[in-house]
Amino acid sequence: MTINQIALLNRWIQENRLVTVHIHLRYEPIIGRILSFEAERNTCLIYDDDLKEVHHLSLKEITSIQGFKEK
């Protein structure tokens, strides 16, 4: 992960920004907020706004994270 990507994740955390997270082997993305990111462990906590669940994900599980865009 690059310094720019880490900075973007930290900005989204501070802004409490809604994001779309695509995960390997999962059809539907998670739409939620990044609660925390641990660079040393390459993990993050994502709060799923729809299901009201917290997901602890390794960056290896994530195919992409984007700022949420309404359709």
C-alpha positions as a Python dict, from the first residue, in 0.01 Angstrom:
ca = {
    (1, 'M'): (0, 0, 0),
    (2, 'T'): (135, 341, -93),
    (3, 'I'): (162, 646, 130),
    (4, 'N'): (-108, 818, -81),
    (5, 'Q'): (-348, 527, -32),
    (6, 'I'): (-288, 525, 343),
    (7, 'A'): (-345, 901, 356),
    (8, 'L'): (-672, 860, 165),
    (9, 'L'): (-794, 588, 403),
    (10, 'N'): (-707, 806, 703),
    (11, 'R'): (-890, 1103, 549),
    (12, 'W'): (-1201, 891, 492),
    (13, 'I'): (-1182, 774, 855),
    (14, 'Q'): (-1156, 1131, 986),
    (15, 'E'): (-1437, 1253, 758),
    (16, 'N'): (-1654, 952, 853),
    (17, 'R'): (-1698, 911, 478),
    (18, 'L'): (-1930, 652, 330),
    (19, 'V'): (-1729, 405, 117),
    (20, 'T'): (-1794, 107, -108),
    (21, 'V'): (-1577, -197, -30),
    (22, 'H'): (-1553, -483, -278),
    (23, 'I'): (-1436, -814, -132),
    (24, 'H'): (-1303, -1132, -296),
    (25, 'L'): (-1567, -1406, -331),
    (26, 'R'): (-1853, -1178, -227),
    (27, 'Y'): (-2109, -1066, -483),
    (28, 'E'): (-2245, -762, -301),
    (29, 'P'): (-2008, -486, -185),
    (30, 'I'): (-2016, -347, 166),
    (31, 'I'): (-2138, 12, 183),
    (32, 'G'): (-2024, 160, 509),
    (33, 'R'): (-1757, 351, 696),
    (34, 'I'): (-1397, 270, 778),
    (35, 'L'): (-1365, 269, 1155),
    (36, 'S'): (-993, 203, 1173),
    (37, 'F'): (-692, 99, 970),
    (38, 'E'): (-383, -80, 1105),
    (39, 'A'): (-94, -45, 860),
    (40, 'E'): (129, -281, 1062),
    (41, 'R'): (-123, -565, 1032),
    (42, 'N'): (-273, -461, 696),
    (43, 'T'): (-624, -480, 840),
    (44, 'C'): (-918, -249, 873),
    (45, 'L'): (-1253, -237, 1049),
    (46, 'I'): (-1549, -153, 829),
    (47, 'Y'): (-1895, -68, 966),
    (48, 'D'): (-2171, -190, 731),
    (49, 'D'): (-2442, 78, 745),
    (50, 'D'): (-2712, -149, 598),
    (51, 'L'): (-2658, -459, 813),
    (52, 'K'): (-2534, -273, 1124),
    (53, 'E'): (-2231, -505, 1144),
    (54, 'V'): (-1859, -454, 1184),
    (55, 'H'): (-1626, -644, 950),
    (56, 'H'): (-1260, -705, 1037),
    (57, 'L'): (-1087, -740, 699),
    (58, 'S'): (-737, -808, 581),
    (59, 'L'): (-631, -592, 288),
    (60, 'K'): (-574, -919, 98),
    (61, 'E'): (-951, -979, 112),
    (62, 'I'): (-1036, -639, -37),
    (63, 'T'): (-1035, -588, -413),
    (64, 'S'): (-1120, -216, -399),
    (65, 'I'): (-1234, 67, -174),
    (66, 'Q'): (-1395, 378, -320),
    (67, 'G'): (-1573, 682, -192),
    (68, 'F'): (-1947, 606, -214),
    (69, 'K'): (-2128, 757, -510),
    (70, 'E'): (-2507, 760, -512),
    (71, 'K'): (-2670, 634, -829),
}
